[in-house]
Amino acid sequence: MNALQITAASPDPALLDLPWHLPLEDWPDETLAALPRGISRHIVRFVKLSGRVIAVKEIGETVAYREYELLRQLRRLDVPGVEPVGVITGRSDASGDRLEACLITQHLSFSLPYRALFSQILQPDTATRLIDALAVLLVRLHLVGFFWGDVSLSNTLFRRDAEMFAAYLVDAETGDLHDRLSDGQRGYDLEIARVNIIGELMDLQAGDFLEADVDAVAIGDALVERYEDLWRALTEPETFGYGDRWRVQARIDRLNDLGFDVGELDITTDVDGTRVVIQPKVVDAGHHSRRLMRLTGLDVQENQARRLLNDLDEYRAATDRQREDESFVAHDWLTEVFEPAVRAVPRDLRLKLEPAQIYHELLDHRWYLSEQAGHDVSMKKAVKSYLQDILPSRPDEQSILGVQAGEVPDTGEIPRVAQDDPLLG
């Protein structure tokens, strides 16, 4: 009989109560959380534990430890991804036969697997918005030197981020972390992404989850274009005349608009000092979310932060407080505008969406009501209408994401460059 071993930074004693003596596919229903799963060559189960949900994946011991360490490194680098919880080894069944090790990750609340996303009634450009989010994630991974090796929609989770989506890495099994990626490594990762995404979209079309007239190849190509445009904006040197030094700040402003902070900028001149070359050296994602966090303490997605900051600026102008310290105005906006609107949501509706996403939708709904009425509608009236007519019909995205596990059919093997396709690492 093997001795069960738990490797975790902060082990939860409740882990010992799980039925590790059973193969993962035989775990009892009362232990499991009803969440949709994707296609995988590994057994993956969502499990209720201490008031939260974890994902458990049966996998080889060496691979489990390697992926666990990679996910921990990516967390330290502040890359969007699932949080590693631990590795379970030394498992055996009642007969003493060895069972596979398990990798445990924290379930990402309010996240949306792409197959569950397409089971909902979404805008026609949903696929394009998912591709934009994945392109940003891939750029962020490559900036820190991470080669993914199996880029796909299946290996990504998505959170609503205002009118867009934010992408999170789920599976790092095929990845590798380097000091810096070569152009060849980046190009290969990008080609893997293009081929896998085209196959996944075609699979959705075969299952009638995506309109037949959607050009899957064009969307795959769009990922490459979006990635390359963003990579150039973040990394390419720019040359200009000495008299055009204003372009230094313009470059920084452009990167801020893209959602990135410039931690270090390399500025050089030619021999006679008539030409200046600038190149971003250290670029960090999350410009707007960091600013909102500093002002209000709210920890939200990048586009949500952008929208909330715009509302804060409008509040500042409406109250004629442009000359006051921004942090004081932000505190009043938080306590007088944002928090009352979010607190108005009944407890039984709070699993529908994240608070920042609810507020974003409230702003949209208020604009719609104002346009219909021909005058400004108060936030109080907008909240009442939204809670009565809009939010109750939304799925609970913290837990049940559009479909129950297994309801999205698999129409066959998706063409892939890399073979492993788990939904959750």
NUTOR-52975 format. One record per residue (C-alpha): x, y, z. Coordinates in pm, 1 decimal. Example, Ala and Ser with C-alpha at 12.3 -4.5 7.8 and 13.67 -1.06 7.14 Angstrom:
% NUTOR-52975
REC        x        y        z
REC   1230.0   -450.0    780.0
REC   1367.0   -106.0    714.0
END
This chain:
% NUTOR-52975
REC        x        y        z
REC      0.0      0.0      0.0
REC    146.6    333.9   -106.1
REC    150.9    632.0    130.0
REC    -57.7    924.8      6.1
REC    149.4   1239.6    -37.6
REC     18.2   1594.6    -82.7
REC    252.1   1857.0   -226.0
REC    106.6   2207.0   -186.1
REC    216.7   2551.9    -73.5
REC    -88.5   2580.6    156.4
REC   -244.4   2234.4    185.3
REC   -612.1   2219.2    279.4
REC   -673.8   1939.4    535.7
REC  -1006.6   1871.1    361.3
REC   -806.9   1723.5     71.3
REC   -757.0   1415.0    287.6
REC  -1133.6   1354.7    286.6
REC  -1154.0   1307.6    -90.7
REC  -1176.0    949.6   -226.1
REC   -820.4    923.7   -357.4
REC   -845.6    541.4   -344.6
REC  -1087.5    552.9   -639.2
REC  -1000.6    623.1  -1004.3
REC  -1108.1    978.0  -1081.4
REC  -1375.4    864.0  -1328.1
REC  -1545.1    669.1  -1044.2
REC  -1571.0    954.9   -795.0
REC  -1924.4    985.3   -650.4
REC  -2157.9   1256.8   -774.4
REC  -2197.6   1410.4   -429.3
REC  -1829.2   1504.2   -439.5
REC  -1843.5   1666.3   -782.9
REC  -1948.9   2012.7   -897.0
REC  -2169.3   2031.3  -1207.3
REC  -1949.6   2227.0  -1444.4
REC  -1901.6   2171.5  -1819.1
REC  -1587.3   1989.0  -1927.1
REC  -1401.1   1995.5  -2255.3
REC  -1235.9   1730.4  -2465.7
REC   -936.2   1573.4  -2291.7
REC   -716.2   1268.1  -2305.4
REC   -689.8   1298.1  -1927.2
REC   -970.7   1248.6  -1677.8
REC  -1069.8   1588.6  -1529.5
REC  -1325.1   1641.7  -1254.0
REC  -1451.5   1953.9  -1077.0
REC  -1473.8   1892.0   -703.8
REC  -1638.8   2078.6   -415.4
REC  -1389.7   2145.4   -136.6
REC  -1420.0   2375.4    167.1
REC  -1675.9   2602.3      4.9
REC  -1485.3   2636.0   -321.8
REC  -1439.5   2437.3   -641.4
REC  -1113.9   2275.8   -751.3
REC  -1022.6   2095.5  -1072.0
REC   -854.8   1756.1  -1038.3
REC   -669.3   1604.2  -1333.6
REC   -528.8   1250.0  -1340.2
REC   -186.4   1259.5  -1500.9
REC    159.5   1106.1  -1474.5
REC    355.5   1199.9  -1163.6
REC    651.3   1361.4  -1341.1
REC    425.6   1565.5  -1567.9
REC    205.2   1667.2  -1275.0
REC    499.0   1807.4  -1076.7
REC    638.4   1983.3  -1383.0
REC    305.6   2148.5  -1470.0
REC    250.8   2246.5  -1107.5
REC    585.7   2426.5  -1096.3
REC    525.4   2596.7  -1432.7
REC    187.8   2727.4  -1317.7
REC    348.1   2857.5   -998.7
REC    616.0   3038.4  -1197.7
REC    356.7   3195.0  -1426.4
REC    160.9   3313.5  -1121.1
REC    474.6   3485.0   -991.5
REC    514.7   3651.7  -1332.2
REC    155.4   3780.1  -1306.5
REC     38.1   3601.7  -1620.2
REC   -337.4   3527.7  -1632.3
REC   -378.5   3158.2  -1558.5
REC   -533.4   2910.4  -1320.7
REC   -394.9   2891.5   -969.3
REC   -208.7   2567.9   -886.3
REC   -320.9   2410.0   -560.0
REC   -107.7   2097.6   -535.2
REC    -10.8   1749.7   -651.0
REC   -136.9   1421.2   -504.0
REC     87.6   1116.3   -537.6
REC    110.8    772.9   -374.5
REC   -248.7    683.2   -465.0
REC   -361.9    320.5   -468.0
REC   -695.8    141.4   -486.7
REC   -846.0   -106.4   -238.6
REC   -643.0   -387.9   -396.7
REC   -319.6   -196.5   -357.7
REC   -284.7   -125.7   -728.9
REC   -119.7    203.5   -813.5
REC   -333.5    494.0   -935.8
REC   -217.3    793.5  -1136.6
REC   -104.9   1113.3   -965.7
REC   -340.6   1412.6   -968.3
REC   -276.9   1780.0  -1039.1
REC   -510.8   2015.6   -853.7
REC   -589.3   2370.4   -963.3
REC   -832.5   2628.4   -832.3
REC  -1142.8   2667.0  -1046.7
REC  -1150.6   3014.8  -1200.6
REC  -1475.5   3173.8  -1082.3
REC  -1696.0   3337.0  -1346.7
REC  -1486.6   3176.5  -1620.7
REC  -1635.3   3052.9  -1947.0
REC  -1508.4   2750.8  -2143.0
REC  -1539.3   2830.0  -2511.2
REC  -1772.7   2536.9  -2584.0
REC  -2009.7   2651.5  -2309.0
REC  -1985.3   3006.0  -2441.7
REC  -2109.0   2900.1  -2781.9
REC  -2405.0   2719.7  -2624.9
REC  -2541.2   3058.2  -2517.1
REC  -2707.0   3323.2  -2733.1
REC  -2412.8   3548.8  -2809.1
REC  -2326.3   3828.2  -3047.4
REC  -2218.1   3727.5  -3400.9
REC  -1864.7   3853.4  -3336.1
REC  -1810.1   3633.5  -3028.4
REC  -1545.7   3423.1  -3202.1
REC  -1355.6   3736.3  -3303.4
REC  -1364.1   3872.2  -2948.4
REC  -1235.1   3541.0  -2811.5
REC   -952.8   3549.7  -3064.5
REC   -860.8   3905.1  -2960.2
REC   -843.0   3793.1  -2596.7
REC   -632.1   3490.2  -2684.4
REC   -393.2   3706.4  -2888.9
REC   -336.8   3934.5  -2588.7
REC   -274.5   3633.9  -2362.5
REC    -28.1   3481.1  -2608.0
REC    163.6   3809.2  -2635.4
REC    181.5   3834.5  -2256.4
REC    311.1   3477.0  -2231.5
REC    573.4   3535.6  -2498.6
REC    688.8   3859.9  -2334.7
REC    782.7   3664.9  -2019.1
REC    950.1   3389.2  -2225.1
REC    680.8   3120.0  -2202.7
REC    644.9   2881.8  -2498.2
REC    298.1   2727.3  -2471.1
REC    325.5   2444.2  -2722.7
REC    -49.7   2375.8  -2740.0
REC   -229.1   2707.0  -2786.9
REC   -601.0   2652.9  -2834.8
REC   -943.3   2770.2  -2724.8
REC   -979.8   2444.3  -2529.0
REC   -672.4   2519.5  -2320.2
REC   -803.9   2865.5  -2234.4
REC  -1075.9   2995.4  -2005.3
REC  -1251.3   3325.9  -2069.0
REC  -1396.5   3584.8  -1835.2
REC  -1627.2   3861.8  -1947.1
REC  -1435.6   4190.2  -1951.8
REC  -1681.5   4472.7  -2024.2
REC  -1777.3   4425.4  -2390.6
REC  -1474.2   4203.5  -2451.7
REC  -1327.3   3889.5  -2293.5
REC  -1011.9   3825.2  -2090.9
REC   -826.3   3499.1  -2157.4
REC   -657.0   3275.8  -1897.0
REC   -409.5   2995.2  -1955.7
REC   -543.0   2665.3  -1822.9
REC   -306.7   2391.7  -1935.1
REC     72.4   2432.6  -1914.3
REC    158.7   2064.9  -1966.1
REC    333.9   2122.7  -2300.3
REC    484.7   2458.4  -2204.5
REC    836.0   2567.8  -2125.0
REC    972.4   2885.3  -1966.4
REC   1280.6   3055.3  -2114.9
REC   1467.7   3378.0  -2050.4
REC   1360.1   3495.2  -2394.1
REC   1182.0   3334.9  -2690.9
REC   1330.5   3338.2  -3038.1
REC   1127.0   3458.2  -3334.3
REC   1110.9   3094.4  -3446.5
REC    962.2   2977.8  -3116.3
REC    705.0   3255.5  -3121.2
REC    615.8   3182.3  -3483.0
REC    574.2   2810.7  -3415.4
REC    348.8   2877.4  -3115.1
REC    143.6   3113.9  -3329.8
REC    104.8   2855.6  -3606.1
REC     -6.9   2594.8  -3351.1
REC   -268.3   2843.0  -3232.3
REC   -390.8   2916.9  -3585.1
REC   -431.0   2549.9  -3684.6
REC   -592.2   2443.6  -3356.2
REC   -839.8   2731.3  -3352.6
REC   -948.5   2669.0  -3711.9
REC  -1013.1   2305.3  -3620.5
REC  -1205.6   2395.6  -3305.5
REC  -1428.1   2643.8  -3488.9
REC  -1497.8   2390.9  -3763.6
REC  -1592.3   2140.9  -3494.7
REC  -1838.7   2392.6  -3350.6
REC  -1987.7   2441.6  -3696.6
REC  -2030.6   2066.3  -3736.0
REC  -2224.2   2062.4  -3407.4
REC  -2441.3   2361.0  -3510.5
REC  -2296.1   2580.5  -3235.9
REC  -2147.9   2825.6  -3487.0
REC  -2306.6   2960.0  -3804.4
REC  -2199.4   2770.7  -4114.2
REC  -2113.4   3092.8  -4300.0
REC  -1849.9   3192.1  -4041.7
REC  -1507.0   3166.5  -4206.1
REC  -1304.4   2962.4  -3954.8
REC   -984.6   2999.1  -4158.7
REC  -1020.5   3377.9  -4168.1
REC  -1066.6   3387.9  -3789.3
REC   -755.3   3174.7  -3741.5
REC   -562.4   3410.7  -3968.9
REC   -702.2   3707.7  -3775.2
REC   -538.5   3572.9  -3458.1
REC   -199.9   3588.6  -3630.6
REC   -264.8   3943.2  -3753.1
REC   -386.7   4065.5  -3413.5
REC    -88.4   3904.8  -3238.0
REC    166.2   4052.0  -3479.7
REC     14.2   4401.5  -3459.9
REC     24.8   4395.0  -3080.6
REC    375.6   4247.5  -3067.3
REC    508.6   4520.8  -3297.0
REC    339.1   4793.1  -3091.9
REC    498.2   4659.1  -2774.0
REC    847.6   4574.1  -2894.3
REC    947.4   4746.6  -3221.2
REC   1198.1   5033.5  -3207.9
REC   1081.6   5372.5  -3339.2
REC   1310.0   5632.5  -3497.0
REC   1238.2   6005.6  -3531.0
REC   1408.0   6344.0  -3551.2
REC   1551.0   6509.7  -3240.5
REC   1290.0   6784.1  -3267.5
REC   1008.4   6527.9  -3241.9
REC   1086.0   6419.6  -2887.8
REC    714.7   6448.2  -2805.2
REC    682.9   6110.2  -2976.5
REC    842.1   5945.8  -2671.1
REC    538.0   6032.1  -2459.4
REC    310.0   5954.9  -2753.8
REC    454.0   5600.6  -2768.7
REC    398.9   5556.3  -2395.2
REC     42.2   5688.4  -2424.5
REC    -29.4   5446.7  -2709.1
REC     91.9   5151.0  -2503.9
REC   -119.4   5270.2  -2210.3
REC   -421.6   5281.2  -2440.5
REC   -350.4   4919.2  -2532.0
REC   -356.7   4835.4  -2161.7
REC     19.2   4811.5  -2099.7
REC    252.2   5004.2  -1870.1
REC    609.1   5084.6  -1975.2
REC    843.7   4994.2  -1694.1
REC   1161.5   5074.4  -1889.2
REC   1225.9   5256.3  -2216.9
REC   1554.5   5240.6  -2408.7
REC   1631.0   5581.7  -2568.0
REC   1941.5   5628.0  -2786.6
REC   2062.7   5891.6  -3033.9
REC   2285.6   5867.9  -3339.2
REC   2640.5   6006.9  -3349.8
REC   2546.4   6367.4  -3431.9
REC   2237.1   6363.7  -3210.1
REC   1990.2   6438.3  -3488.8
REC   1794.2   6110.3  -3469.4
REC   1641.3   5940.4  -3167.7
REC   1554.9   5570.4  -3135.4
REC   1315.2   5448.3  -2865.7
REC   1227.7   5088.7  -2779.4
REC   1017.1   4956.9  -2490.1
REC   1230.4   4725.3  -2276.0
REC    995.7   4629.4  -1991.9
REC    623.2   4625.5  -2068.5
REC    365.2   4519.8  -1811.3
REC     -0.5   4447.5  -1885.6
REC   -280.3   4589.7  -1674.2
REC   -235.9   4968.2  -1697.9
REC   -601.2   5054.1  -1631.0
REC   -664.6   4778.9  -1377.0
REC   -360.6   4889.4  -1174.6
REC   -475.2   5252.5  -1181.8
REC   -824.8   5157.0  -1065.3
REC   -679.9   4934.4   -792.9
REC   -462.5   5222.3   -670.4
REC   -757.5   5463.3   -662.1
REC  -1038.2   5240.5   -532.9
REC   -902.0   4900.6   -429.2
REC  -1120.1   4730.0   -692.5
REC   -946.4   4434.8   -859.0
REC  -1109.3   4389.5  -1200.7
REC  -1031.4   4298.7  -1562.4
REC   -854.9   4549.1  -1787.8
REC  -1152.5   4656.3  -2002.1
REC  -1380.1   4665.0  -1699.5
REC  -1127.0   4896.0  -1534.2
REC  -1120.1   5116.1  -1842.7
REC  -1501.1   5146.3  -1833.0
REC  -1513.2   5216.2  -1459.2
REC  -1239.2   5479.4  -1489.2
REC  -1438.9   5650.3  -1763.8
REC  -1741.5   5656.1  -1534.3
REC  -1522.8   5795.1  -1256.2
REC  -1403.7   6072.4  -1491.8
REC  -1765.9   6151.8  -1583.5
REC  -1856.5   6166.9  -1213.5
REC  -1563.8   6398.8  -1151.8
REC  -1677.4   6632.1  -1430.2
REC  -2046.2   6618.5  -1329.9
REC  -1958.6   6717.2   -972.2
REC  -1713.2   6987.2  -1090.5
REC  -1420.1   6836.6   -899.9
REC  -1152.5   6827.8  -1171.2
REC   -911.6   7027.0   -954.5
REC   -945.4   6802.7   -649.6
REC   -712.0   6518.5   -564.4
REC   -815.3   6221.5   -779.9
REC   -799.6   5974.4   -491.7
REC  -1056.2   6171.4   -287.2
REC  -1295.4   6188.6   -580.9
REC  -1244.5   5816.5   -646.3
REC  -1336.0   5735.0   -286.1
REC  -1661.4   5930.0   -315.4
REC  -1745.7   5768.9   -651.0
REC  -1686.2   5426.3   -498.2
REC  -1904.6   5486.1   -192.0
REC  -2176.7   5700.1   -352.9
REC  -2210.9   5542.5   -698.8
REC  -2046.6   5204.2   -752.3
REC  -2109.8   5030.5   -419.6
REC  -2479.6   5128.6   -385.7
REC  -2548.8   4999.6   -738.3
REC  -2373.8   4667.3   -677.4
REC  -2523.1   4620.5   -328.9
REC  -2870.2   4661.1   -478.0
REC  -2831.8   4319.7   -644.4
REC  -3022.9   4058.8   -438.7
REC  -2815.8   3775.8   -293.2
REC  -2983.2   3516.9   -512.8
REC  -2865.1   3702.0   -824.7
REC  -2504.3   3765.8   -722.8
REC  -2374.4   3447.3   -884.9
REC  -2483.6   3573.4  -1225.8
REC  -2185.1   3796.8  -1301.4
REC  -1886.4   3958.6  -1134.0
REC  -1970.3   4292.7   -965.7
REC  -1761.2   4494.1  -1214.2
REC  -1934.6   4322.7  -1507.0
REC  -2274.3   4394.2  -1352.9
REC  -2179.6   4761.2  -1320.5
REC  -2060.1   4770.3  -1681.7
REC  -2393.8   4628.1  -1794.4
REC  -2576.8   4876.0  -1572.2
REC  -2401.7   5160.7  -1753.5
REC  -2503.5   5012.9  -2088.0
REC  -2860.9   4964.9  -1968.5
REC  -2876.9   5320.0  -1834.9
REC  -2759.6   5455.4  -2170.8
REC  -3023.5   5247.3  -2350.3
REC  -3301.8   5367.8  -2119.7
REC  -3187.3   5728.9  -2157.7
REC  -3186.4   5699.4  -2535.3
REC  -3537.8   5552.6  -2528.3
REC  -3664.2   5822.8  -2293.3
REC  -3490.5   6109.7  -2469.8
REC  -3330.5   6233.0  -2146.3
REC  -3088.8   6114.0  -1878.1
REC  -3226.4   5832.2  -1662.1
REC  -3098.5   5812.5  -1306.4
REC  -2878.5   5524.9  -1197.1
REC  -3141.4   5431.5   -939.1
REC  -3403.9   5379.0  -1211.2
REC  -3153.0   5196.1  -1431.5
REC  -3067.4   4958.0  -1146.7
REC  -3433.9   4883.6  -1080.9
REC  -3502.0   4811.9  -1448.6
REC  -3185.3   4602.5  -1492.5
REC  -3259.9   4387.1  -1186.6
REC  -3618.0   4335.5  -1299.6
REC  -3577.5   4280.3  -1673.8
REC  -3217.0   4178.4  -1753.2
REC  -3015.9   4008.9  -1479.1
REC  -3263.6   3735.3  -1372.9
REC  -3246.8   3576.9  -1720.3
REC  -2866.7   3553.8  -1719.0
REC  -2696.2   3218.0  -1641.6
REC  -2505.1   3185.3  -1313.7
REC  -2153.9   3231.1  -1449.2
REC  -1986.1   3164.9  -1116.6
REC  -2100.5   2805.6  -1123.6
REC  -2317.3   2678.6  -1408.2
REC  -2186.2   2817.1  -1733.2
REC  -2453.3   2783.1  -1998.5
REC  -2466.9   2403.0  -2017.0
REC  -2429.0   2112.2  -1780.4
REC  -2128.8   1883.6  -1808.3
REC  -2145.2   1665.6  -2113.2
REC  -2429.1   1849.9  -2287.4
REC  -2209.1   1996.4  -2559.1
REC  -2158.4   1711.3  -2804.5
REC  -1823.4   1617.0  -2947.9
REC  -1857.3   1572.7  -3322.8
REC  -1526.5   1400.2  -3361.9
REC  -1154.9   1448.2  -3324.3
REC  -1049.5   1811.9  -3368.2
REC   -745.8   1853.6  -3598.1
REC   -461.2   1964.6  -3373.4
REC    -90.9   2030.2  -3388.1
REC    -40.8   1922.2  -3025.8
REC   -240.6   1623.1  -2911.4
REC   -334.5   1701.6  -2551.6
REC   -660.4   1894.9  -2520.8
REC   -778.0   1924.3  -2159.5
REC  -1022.2   2196.2  -2069.7
REC   -882.5   2262.3  -1727.5
REC   -530.5   2202.9  -1609.5
END
